[in-house]
Amino acid sequence: MIEVTTDTATICIYDVACLRHRKDDVGDWWSIPANELHEIRLGNALFLNLGSDGHYSVEIANQPVVGVPYNLKVVSGQMFIGPGEETTGGGFEPDGSWGGTFIEMATGSYQCTIRRSDNHITLRFDPTSVAQNDIDDLIRI
């Protein structure tokens, strides 16, 4: 179980190498909807807009999950799951000091199925051949 406390009502999920090009961007580049949607469409990151700040538990499921699927790239094998405020930017890369954690994953593309029940979020990662997302709106759970 991963414990995340966010003051931005957002949990981010991404391989650190996939957002390295944003490191020298402004610190809150991802809070601009067009920027956020661009990176989600490319499969570089998932930003879960939660609707409210607070404490959330994130579970990585080993069994199939009924929920909404999105695609995501894993390039370095270092997947970060944590509060939006720890997203790469402003000269910064996540280190877990504001919460969240890194999980090791094999490189490739994954379908991340997301389910939410109150302040509990379940994620299931399954290999896929598709890295991009054909979406027109932000992820709101």
N, C-alpha and C positions, 0 to 999 in steps of 0.2 A: 504494500500500500504506500502510495506517495502522498504526503500531506502538502498542500499548497494554500498559502494565504495570499490573496491578491487585493491590492488597492486600485486596480484598474479594471476590475470585473472581467478579467481575461486570463485564460490559461493558454500558453503557447506550447506547441509540439513541433520540434524540428531537429534535423541533424545540423550540428554547428557549421559544418562545411557548406551547407546549402544557403546560409545567410551571411557568410563571410563577406560577400560583396556589399553588405549593408553596414559593416562595422564602422566606417567613417561617415555614415549618413547621420542625420540628426537623431538624437536618442529616442524620440517618439515617432519615427517615420511610420511605424506600423499602425499608429492610431489614426492615420489618414486612410479612409476607406478605400480609395483607389490603389494605394500602395499595398494595403493588406490583401485586397482581392487579387492583385497582380501576383503576389507570391504564392497565394493559395492555388490559383489557376496553374502556375508552373509546377506545383507539387513541392515547393521549397519549404513550406511551413503550413501548419494549421493553427488558426487563432480561434479559440472557443470563447465567444462572447456570452457571458454568463448572466447578464442582466443586473448583477449586484456584486459588490465587493464582499469579501468574507473568506472563510476557511472551507476548503474543499478537500475531499479525499479522492484520489485517483487510483483505480485498480486496473492492472493489466490482466485481462482475462485469458485463460488457457482454453476455454470452451467457446463455441460460437456465441455471438451476441446479436440480439435483435436491436437494431439501431440504424443510424444514418452513416453510410460509408463515404469516405473521402480518400483520395490517393496522396501518397507522400513518398518522396525520395529519401533514401539513406545512402550517403556517399562516403562518409568517414567511419560509420558504425557507431558514432557517439550521438545518440538521440537525447535531446534535452526536453524535459517535461516540467514546466514550472509557471510561475506568475508572469503575466505579460510584461511587467516592469523589468523583467530580466532578459528580454529579447535583445539580441545583438543590435548595437547601434551606439552612436555617441562615443565611438572609440572603445567600446566595451563589448565583451563577450561573456556569456553566463559562466558563473563559477559556483552557483548554488548558494551564495551568501545571502540572497533574499528569498531563499526557499527553492523548492523543486529539486530535481535530481537528474543524473544522467543514467541512461540504460544503454547497454551495448547491444547492438543488433547487427546482423549480417547485412552487407551492402546489397542494394537492390531497390525495387519499388514495392510498396506495401499499400494494401487497402486497410485503412484505419476505420473501424466501425465504432461509433460513439453512442453511448447511452447515458442518460442522466436521470437520476432519481434524487430529488432534493439536492443536497450538497455532496452527493456521491456520484462520481463519473466513472464509467467503465469503458475501457478501450480494448479493442481486439485488433491485433496486427496480423494480416494474412498476406503472403507474397502475391504479387500481381505483375502483369506485364505493362500496366498503364501507370504513368507517373503524374500526369496532369489531371486537373479537375475542370469540367465544363460547367461552371456555375456563374450565376449573374448577381448573387448576393452574398453577404458575409455569413459566416457560420454562427448561428444563434441557437443555443441549446437551453 
